[in-house]
């Protein structure tokens, strides 16, 4: 074996280990509560031989069809220059419809935004249900801990959100090994139980699952919502493809995650066939009494890692939404100078923490929280399947019969699970839906409001070419002052209002005047050679357009460096940066309802200023306010 080949295998192995910690933490902690919710409690099917085999059969085939067949071979292939996630897929499919089917493209955008908004609900519920599910293992050991389950859970959740500001670059190195230990442990415990009672392996036969559904009627259909808990976290495979790649994610699933999950689920089924009383907590019933405390500690660590994954996923979605114009600029901090994607969004972190606290206190147990869990994920998975079908048609050029046999089957399965989880809405499932609807309204209001705002600004200003011609060729030339000035423009090739105001009231222009605008493309990353466009307009005027992808964060120092490579050089330390801050005045709204205009005005006030967002030195900034009536 060549040295290069050996190094490549080591790299894939390292990425696979890392993927275990980030990608599979959520789905890997599902055994904490899935079997218990399917068979126990007020809404469970009850423990019996046929019920145990039926539920196990449904869980087995859900993991095989949804994750092993749908996500790994198909969804992972629909990447946007290496990046995944529902917003990335939305960008891919809407790009193919641009300027062709406007209404259809708008529908696709709405679906993508709603799917992304729902994933924030998942980011709120996952820390609550996984941490509670782990800490509740203490009550299996002794009832002494019962009054302390909630306080301990809240303290752990607070710690999870507290460490976000320091980033996960250092502790992230331990995520993969810890989750590997978790999977091997739960797999070994399940295997030990299966060896003692191998009869449980009959559940691999889909006959038992079908018979369960037919014999239980509407109640069996409703229980599919609890079966779906076994596959929550599946979206993480797609969302994190940019960090690890398809091969490590695929290897992590088939080599470690899937076998260990199945062993544990079947092990829980085996112990339930022997002792019905273990339904109170079948997961911890697998562990010998001497190992209960270590198992609670390991489960809590796994729950923390699972929570970490969905929190950082929310940060990533937020950055994508900001770059694509669906959210106002938010303060985004990079917590690692070496690891791409390690970001911290303080506002999102605080909101998620408060929502998680509310869920833990409001629901009180992982069993009650399970009623709220799955609704958001099942809806997001259905949207992903619909977008995938469109992508297959327009990007892969598949014939309709082939799409019907693949994406069509996935959509039917997703609709079945989605309809079942919708039955949870009265019992708590309303929460993630409400969170998704609120965020959807915020994102669509911001997008539409910015469009209306740009239209109004465009009416008040000129194109750059006409402006330069009118100032230097047809009118009295203004006084030029030494130095360089950079004026930020929200729209390419348009004179920013702040430049017009500077000329009108100060009656001067700098010897080197640069109009800089940012364009955020519907791709994940923009190649370095396409980053900057520099156009010399004459008379010391330059138009600079900086292109960024939705997974990239712009920075003024990079832009200056790239511009100097293209011949536009100026002294950064003595350059003034002129920014305009729009102040929205709500008047007689045209194009948007008044309440949405008020919401847009509020969001504009909350948006992070361009100075910190683009990394502009604060002592070199001149900011002028512009009032705009909407």
C-alpha positions in Angstrom: 0.0 0.0 0.0 1.4 3.4 -1.0 2.1 6.1 1.6 -0.5 8.4 -0.1 -3.2 5.6 0.0 -2.5 4.9 3.7 -2.7 8.6 4.5 -6.0 8.9 2.7 -7.5 5.9 4.7 -6.3 7.5 7.9 -7.9 10.7 7.0 -11.2 9.0 6.2 -11.1 7.1 9.5 -10.5 10.4 11.4 -13.4 12.1 9.6 -15.6 9.1 10.2 -14.8 9.3 13.9 -15.5 13.0 13.9 -18.8 12.4 12.1 -19.9 10.0 14.8 -19.7 12.8 17.3 -21.4 15.5 15.3 -23.7 13.8 12.9 -25.0 10.8 14.9 -25.3 12.2 18.5 -29.0 13.0 18.0 -30.2 9.8 16.4 -27.8 7.8 18.7 -29.6 8.9 21.8 -33.0 8.0 20.5 -33.0 4.6 22.3 -33.2 6.4 25.6 -36.9 6.9 25.1 -38.3 5.5 21.8 -39.2 1.9 22.9 -40.7 3.3 26.1 -42.9 5.7 24.3 -44.1 3.1 21.7 -45.1 0.5 24.3 -45.5 2.2 27.6 -47.4 5.2 29.0 -51.0 6.3 28.5 -50.7 6.2 24.7 -48.4 3.2 24.3 -49.5 -0.1 22.7 -48.8 -2.1 25.9 -46.2 -4.8 26.4 -47.1 -8.1 24.7 -45.3 -10.6 22.5 -46.9 -9.4 19.3 -46.7 -5.7 20.2 -42.9 -5.9 21.0 -42.2 -7.7 17.7 -44.4 -5.3 15.8 -42.9 -2.1 17.1 -39.3 -3.5 16.7 -40.2 -4.4 13.1 -41.4 -0.9 12.4 -38.3 0.7 14.0 -36.0 -1.6 12.0 -37.6 -0.8 8.7 -37.9 2.9 9.5 -34.1 3.1 10.0 -33.4 1.0 6.9 -35.8 2.8 4.5 -35.5 6.4 5.7 -31.8 6.6 6.7 -30.1 3.7 4.9 -32.0 3.9 1.6 -33.2 7.5 1.3 -30.6 9.7 3.0 -27.3 7.9 2.5 -27.6 6.9 -1.2 -29.8 9.7 -2.5 -30.1 12.8 -0.4 -26.4 13.0 0.3 -25.8 13.3 -3.4 -27.8 16.5 -3.7 -25.1 18.8 -2.3 -24.5 22.4 -3.1 -20.8 22.5 -3.9 -20.1 20.1 -1.0 -22.6 21.7 1.4 -25.9 20.2 2.5 -29.0 21.1 4.5 -32.5 22.1 3.5 -31.5 25.7 2.6 -28.7 24.5 0.4 -31.1 22.1 -1.4 -33.7 24.9 -1.7 -31.0 27.1 -3.3 -30.1 24.3 -5.8 -33.7 23.7 -7.0 -34.7 27.4 -7.1 -31.6 28.2 -9.2 -32.9 25.9 -11.9 -36.3 27.7 -12.0 -35.0 31.3 -11.9 -36.7 33.5 -14.4 -38.7 30.6 -15.7 -41.5 29.8 -13.3 -41.6 32.6 -10.8 -44.6 31.4 -8.8 -43.2 27.9 -8.6 -39.8 29.2 -7.5 -41.5 31.3 -4.8 -43.3 28.1 -3.6 -40.0 26.3 -3.4 -38.4 29.1 -1.5 -41.3 29.2 0.9 -41.0 25.4 1.5 -37.2 25.7 2.1 -37.7 28.6 4.5 -40.4 26.8 6.5 -38.3 23.6 6.7 -35.3 25.6 8.0 -37.6 27.4 10.5 -38.9 24.1 11.8 -35.3 22.9 12.5 -35.0 25.6 15.1 -37.8 23.9 16.9 -35.7 20.7 16.8 -32.8 22.7 18.3 -35.1 23.6 21.2 -36.5 20.2 21.9 -33.5 17.9 21.4 -31.4 19.3 24.4 -34.5 19.1 26.6 -35.6 15.5 25.7 -32.1 13.9 25.5 -30.8 15.4 28.8 -34.0 14.6 30.6 -34.0 11.1 29.2 -30.4 10.5 30.4 -30.9 12.0 33.8 -34.1 10.1 34.4 -31.9 7.0 34.6 -31.1 8.0 38.1 -34.7 7.2 39.1 -34.1 3.6 38.0 -31.3 3.3 40.6 -33.3 4.9 43.5 -36.3 7.1 44.0 -34.2 9.4 46.1 -33.3 11.3 42.9 -36.8 11.9 41.7 -37.2 15.4 43.1 -33.8 16.4 41.6 -34.3 15.2 38.0 -35.5 18.6 36.8 -32.9 20.8 38.7 -30.0 18.5 37.5 -31.3 18.6 33.9 -31.6 22.4 33.9 -28.1 22.7 35.3 -26.7 20.5 32.6 -28.6 22.3 29.9 -27.4 25.7 31.2 -23.8 24.3 31.0 -24.3 23.2 27.4 -25.4 26.6 26.3 -22.8 28.4 28.4 -19.8 26.7 26.7 -21.0 27.8 23.2 -19.2 31.1 23.4 -15.9 29.4 23.8 -16.5 27.2 20.8 -16.3 23.4 20.5 -13.0 23.2 18.6 -11.1 21.8 21.6 -13.8 19.7 23.3 -15.0 18.6 19.8 -12.0 16.4 19.5 -13.5 14.2 22.2 -17.0 14.0 20.7 -16.2 11.3 18.2 -14.4 8.9 20.7 -17.2 9.5 23.3 -20.0 8.7 20.9 -18.0 5.7 19.6 -17.8 4.4 23.2 -21.6 5.2 23.6 -22.5 3.2 20.5 -20.3 0.3 21.3 -21.7 0.2 24.9 -25.3 0.3 23.9 -24.7 -2.2 21.2 -22.9 -4.6 23.6 -25.7 -4.3 26.2 -28.3 -5.0 23.5 -26.3 -8.0 22.1 -26.0 -9.5 25.5 -29.8 -9.4 25.9 -30.4 -10.8 22.4 -28.1 -13.7 23.0 -30.2 -14.6 26.0 -33.4 -14.3 24.0 -32.7 -14.6 20.2 -36.4 -15.1 19.5 -36.7 -11.3 19.3 -34.8 -11.3 15.9 -38.0 -12.5 14.3 -39.0 -8.8 14.2 -36.7 -8.3 11.2 -39.6 -9.8 9.2 -41.8 -6.9 8.0 -44.8 -9.1 8.5 -44.8 -8.3 12.2 -44.9 -4.6 11.6 -47.7 -4.8 9.0 -49.7 -7.1 11.3 -49.3 -4.6 14.2 -50.6 -1.7 12.1 -53.5 -3.7 10.8 -54.5 -5.2 14.1 -54.3 -1.8 16.0 -56.1 0.3 13.4 -56.1 4.1 14.1 -54.2 3.6 17.4 -51.4 1.7 15.5 -51.3 4.6 12.9 -50.9 7.1 15.8 -48.1 5.1 17.2 -46.1 5.6 14.0 -45.4 9.0 15.5 -43.6 7.3 18.4 -41.8 5.0 16.0 -40.6 8.1 14.1 -38.6 9.1 17.2 -36.0 6.4 16.2 -35.1 8.4 13.0 -35.1 12.0 14.4 -31.7 13.3 13.8 -31.6 11.9 10.2 -31.5 15.4 8.8 -28.1 15.9 10.4 -26.6 13.4 7.9 -27.4 15.9 5.1 -26.8 19.1 7.0 -23.3 18.2 8.1 -22.0 16.8 4.7 -19.9 19.9 4.2 -17.9 19.2 7.3 -17.2 15.5 6.7 -18.1 14.4 3.2 -20.3 11.6 2.0 -17.9 8.7 2.6 -17.2 9.3 6.3 -20.9 9.9 7.0 -21.8 6.7 5.1 -19.1 4.7 6.9 -20.1 6.0 10.3 -23.7 4.9 9.6 -23.2 1.4 8.2 -20.2 0.4 10.3 -21.1 1.8 13.7 -24.3 3.7 14.2 -26.9 1.4 12.4 -25.6 -1.9 13.8 -25.3 -0.6 17.4 -28.7 1.1 17.3 -30.4 -2.1 16.0 -28.7 -4.2 18.6 -29.9 -1.9 21.4 -33.5 -1.7 20.1 -33.7 -5.5 19.8 -32.0 -5.9 23.1 -34.7 -3.7 24.7 -37.3 -5.8 23.0 -35.7 -9.0 24.3 -35.8 -7.8 27.9 -39.4 -6.6 27.6 -40.4 -10.1 26.4 -39.0 -11.5 29.6 -40.0 -8.8 32.1 -42.9 -6.5 31.3 -42.1 -4.2 34.3 -39.0 -3.0 32.6 -41.2 -0.8 30.3 -40.7 2.0 32.9 -37.2 2.4 31.4 -36.2 -0.5 29.1 -33.0 1.3 28.0 -31.4 1.4 31.5 -32.9 -2.0 32.3 -30.4 -3.5 30.0 -27.5 -2.4 32.2 -26.4 -4.5 35.2 -27.0 -2.7 38.5 -23.3 -2.2 39.1 -23.1 -0.3 35.8 -26.2 1.9 36.2 -24.3 5.0 37.5 -21.6 4.8 34.8 -24.4 4.4 32.2 -26.2 7.5 33.5 -23.0 9.5 33.2 -22.3 8.1 29.7 -25.9 8.8 28.6 -25.7 12.3 29.9 -22.4 12.9 28.0 -24.0 11.5 24.9 -27.1 13.8 25.4 -24.8 16.8 25.8 -23.1 15.9 22.5 -26.4 15.4 20.8 -27.5 18.8 22.0 -24.3 20.4 20.9 -24.8 19.1 17.4 -28.3 20.6 17.0 -27.2 23.9 18.6 -24.3 24.3 16.2 -26.7 23.3 13.4 -29.0 26.1 14.4 -26.0 28.5 14.2 -25.1 27.2 10.8 -28.7 27.6 9.5 -28.7 31.1 10.9 -25.6 32.1 9.0 -27.0 30.6 5.8 -30.3 32.5 6.3 -28.5 35.8 6.9 -26.4 35.4 3.8 -29.3 34.5 1.7 -31.3 37.5 2.9 -33.9 35.8 5.1 -32.7 37.2 8.4 -31.2 40.5 9.5 -27.5 40.7 10.1 -26.7 39.0 13.5 -23.6 39.0 15.5 -21.6 36.0 14.3 -18.4 35.1 16.1 -15.8 32.6 14.8 -14.6 30.5 17.7 -11.8 28.7 15.9 -9.1 30.1 13.5 -8.5 26.6 12.2 -11.8 24.9 11.9 -14.2 26.1 9.2 -17.8 26.4 10.4 -17.0 26.8 14.1 -19.3 29.8 14.8 -21.3 31.2 17.7 -24.4 33.3 17.4 -25.2 34.9 20.8 -28.8 35.9 20.0 -29.7 32.4 18.7 -27.9 30.7 21.7 -29.9 32.8 24.2 -33.2 32.2 22.5 -32.6 28.5 22.3 -31.6 28.3 25.9 -34.6 30.1 27.2 -36.9 28.0 25.0 -35.3 24.8 26.2 -35.6 25.9 29.8 -39.3 26.6 29.2 -39.8 23.1 27.6 -38.1 21.3 30.5 -40.1 23.1 33.1 -43.4 23.1 31.1 -43.4 19.4 30.2 -41.4 18.0 33.1 -40.4 14.6 31.7 -38.9 13.1 28.5 -42.1 11.1 28.1 -44.3 14.2 28.0 -41.8 16.0 25.7 -41.9 13.1 23.2 -45.4 14.3 22.3 -43.8 17.5 21.0 -40.9 15.8 19.4 -40.9 14.5 15.8 -43.5 17.0 14.4 -40.9 19.4 13.2 -38.5 16.8 11.9 -41.1 14.8 10.0 -42.3 18.0 8.3 -38.7 19.0 7.4 -38.0 15.4 6.0 -41.1 15.6 3.9 -40.0 19.0 2.4 -36.6 17.5 1.8 -38.1 14.6 -0.2 -40.2 17.0 -2.3 -37.2 19.2 -3.1 -35.2 16.1 -3.9 -37.7 15.0 -6.4 -37.5 18.3 -8.2 -33.7 18.2 -8.1 -33.7 14.7 -9.6 -35.7 15.9 -12.5 -33.9 19.1 -13.3 -30.3 18.4 -12.2 -29.9 14.7 -12.7 -32.3 14.6 -15.7 -34.1 11.5 -14.4 -37.2 10.3 -16.2 -40.5 10.6 -14.3 -40.9 6.8 -13.7 -37.5 6.6 -12.0 -38.3 9.6 -9.8 -41.7 8.0 -8.9 -39.9 4.7 -7.9 -37.5 6.6 -5.6 -38.5 10.0 -4.4 -42.1 9.2 -4.9 -41.9 6.2 -2.6 -40.0 8.4 0.0 -42.7 11.0 -0.2 -45.4 8.4 0.5 -43.5 7.1 3.5 -42.8 10.6 4.7 -46.4 11.6 4.4 -47.4 8.6 6.4 -45.1 9.4 9.3 -45.9 13.1 9.0 -49.7 12.4 9.2 -49.0 10.3 12.3 -46.9 12.9 14.0 -49.5 15.5 13.3 -51.8 13.6 15.7 -49.4 14.8 18.5 -50.2 18.4 17.9 -52.9 18.7 20.6 -50.5 17.0 23.1 -47.5 19.3 22.6 -46.7 19.0 18.9 -48.1 22.5 18.5 -45.0 24.0 20.0 -42.4 23.3 17.2 -45.1 24.1 14.6 -45.8 27.5 16.4 -42.0 28.2 16.6 -41.7 27.3 12.9 -44.6 29.5 11.8 -43.3 32.5 13.8 -39.8 32.1 12.4 -41.2 31.6 8.9 -43.1 34.9 9.2 -39.9 36.7 10.4 -37.8 35.3 7.6 -40.4 36.0 4.8 -41.1 39.5 6.2 -37.4 40.3 6.3 -36.9 39.1 2.7 -39.9 41.0 1.3 -39.2 44.1 3.4 -35.6 44.3 2.1 -36.9 43.9 -1.5 -39.3 46.8 -1.0 -36.7 48.9 0.7 -34.2 48.4 -2.1 -37.0 49.5 -4.6 -37.5 52.7 -2.7 -33.8 53.4 -2.4 -33.3 52.7 -6.1 -35.9 55.4 -7.0 -33.9 58.0 -4.9 -30.6 57.3 -6.5 -28.7 56.7 -9.8 -26.7 54.1 -11.5 -22.9 54.5 -10.9 -22.2 55.1 -14.6 -24.8 57.9 -14.9 -23.6 59.4 -11.6 -20.0 59.6 -12.7 -21.0 61.1 -16.1 -23.3 63.7 -14.5 -20.8 64.8 -11.9 -17.6 65.0 -14.0 -18.8 65.5 -17.6 -22.0 67.5 -17.4 -21.7 69.5 -14.2 -19.4 71.5 -12.1 -16.7 69.3 -10.8 -16.7 69.0 -7.0 -13.7 69.7 -4.9 -11.4 66.6 -4.4 -9.7 65.9 -1.1 -6.7 63.6 -0.7 -7.1 60.0 0.5 -9.5 57.2 -0.2 -13.1 56.6 0.9 -15.2 53.4 0.7 -19.0 53.7 0.4 -21.0 50.6 1.1 -23.9 50.0 -1.2 -26.7 47.5 -0.6 -27.2 47.1 -4.4 -24.5 46.6 -7.0 -23.9 49.3 -9.6 -26.1 51.8 -7.7 -24.9 54.9 -6.0 -25.4 54.6 -2.2 -27.6 57.3 -0.6 -24.8 58.1 1.8 -22.5 59.1 -1.1 -25.2 61.4 -2.5 -25.6 63.0 1.0 -21.9 63.4 1.4 -21.6 65.2 -1.9 -24.7 67.3 -1.3 -23.9 68.6 2.1 -20.1 68.4 2.3 -19.6 69.2 -1.4 -16.4 67.2 -1.7 -15.2 63.8 -3.1 -12.1 61.9 -2.2 -9.4 61.4 -4.8 -10.1 57.7 -4.7 -13.7 56.9 -4.2 -14.8 53.2 -4.0 -18.3 52.0 -4.0 -18.4 48.5 -2.4 -21.4 46.1 -2.5 -21.8 42.5 -1.4 -23.5 39.8 -3.4 -24.4 36.6 -1.6 -24.7 33.8 -4.1 -27.0 30.8 -3.8 -24.0 28.5 -3.6 -22.0 27.5 -0.5 -18.6 28.8 -1.4 -17.4 31.2 -4.1 -14.0 30.4 -5.7 -11.2 32.8 -4.7 -10.7 33.9 -8.3 -14.3 35.0 -8.5 -14.4 36.7 -5.1 -13.9 40.3 -6.3 -14.9 42.3 -9.3 -13.2 45.7 -9.7 -14.4 48.2 -12.4 -12.5 51.5 -13.0 -15.2 54.1 -13.8 -12.7 56.8 -14.4 -12.1 60.1 -12.4 -10.8 58.1 -9.4 -14.1 56.2 -9.1 -14.1 52.4 -8.6 -17.0 49.9 -8.4 -16.1 46.8 -6.3 -18.5 43.8 -6.0 -17.6 41.2 -3.4 -19.1 37.7 -4.0 -19.7 35.3 -1.1 -21.4 32.0 -0.6 -24.0 31.3 2.1 -21.5 29.3 4.1 -18.9 32.1 4.1 -18.5 35.2 6.3 -17.3 38.4 4.6 -14.5 40.5 6.0 -13.2 43.8 4.9 -9.5 42.9 5.2 -9.9 40.1 2.7 -11.7 42.4 0.3 -9.0 45.0 0.4 -6.3 42.4 -0.1 -8.2 40.8 -3.1 -8.9 44.3 -4.6 -5.2 45.2 -4.3 -4.4 42.1 -6.3 -6.6 43.5 -9.1 -4.9 46.9 -9.2 -7.0 48.9 -6.7 -4.6 49.8 -3.9 -5.1 52.2 -1.0 -3.9 52.6 2.5 -6.3 50.7 4.7 -5.4 52.5 7.9 -6.2 56.0 6.5 -9.2 55.0 4.5 -12.7 56.2 5.7 -15.6 53.8 5.4 -19.0 55.5 4.9 -22.1 53.6 5.9 -25.8 54.4 5.7 -28.2 53.2 8.3 -31.8 53.1 7.2 -34.4 54.2 9.7 -37.8 52.8 8.7 -40.8 55.1 9.2 -44.0 53.2 9.0 -46.5 55.0 6.8 -49.2 53.9 4.4 -47.8 50.5 3.6 -47.7 49.5 -0.1 -46.8 45.9 -0.9 -46.9 44.6 2.6 -49.4 44.5 5.5 -48.9 47.2 8.1 -48.2 44.7 10.9 -45.5 43.1 8.8 -44.1 46.6 8.0 -43.9 47.2 11.8 -42.2 43.9 12.2 -39.7 44.7 9.5 -38.9 48.1 11.1 -38.3 46.4 14.5 -36.0 43.8 12.9 -34.1 46.6 11.1 -33.5 48.2 14.5 -32.2 44.9 16.0 -29.9 44.1 13.1 -26.2 44.1 13.8 -24.4 47.1 12.2 -22.3 46.7 9.1 -19.2 47.8 11.1 -19.0 44.7 13.3 -20.5 42.3 10.7 -18.0 43.1 8.0 -15.1 43.6 10.4 -14.6 47.3 9.6 -12.3 49.2 12.0 -14.8 51.2 14.1 -12.5 54.3 14.4 -12.5 54.6 10.5 -16.3 54.6 10.1 -18.6 57.5 9.2 -22.3 56.5 9.5 -25.1 58.6 8.2 -28.8 57.9 9.0 -31.4 57.8 6.2 -35.1 57.9 6.9 -37.3 55.9 4.5 -41.0 55.7 4.7 -42.6 52.3 4.0 
